[in-house]
Amino acid sequence: VQLQACGGGLVQAGDSLRLSCAASIDRFSLYTVGWFRLAPGKEREIIAVKSYRDGSTYYSNSVKGRFTISRDNAKNMVYLQMDSLNPADTGVYSCGTSGRVRARDFYEFDYWGLGTQVTVSS
């Protein structure tokens, strides 16, 4: 299983970015997907999750209303649309998959991949 995130970069506060994650995994549509963020000096944070069963979503309070997680099962892709970025969003973003219908803890994800760096300047 391989998960590779891309699309990060250096942006200014207020800008938008769209991250993509390619998943090399069989029966991708049967996995819940999520995005994690590792910010400098902080613990890894789950910021967005999309359930495979009903498509329900979860967002952390830090990104709710600004970020949107989506998926394309035909392409084995997961996306994270990030709007109204601010310096607190700086970090390494990675994606993961879980066999659980509802996953909210990092350890409930079975696979996760290398991340992509997002840096937001003020």
Protein Blocks (a to p, Z undefined) as FASTA:
>chain_A
ZZddehiacddehiacddddddddehkllpccddddddehiacddfbdcdfklopacddf
klgokaccdddfknopacdddehiafklgccddddddfbfbdcbfklpfbdcdddddddd
ZZ
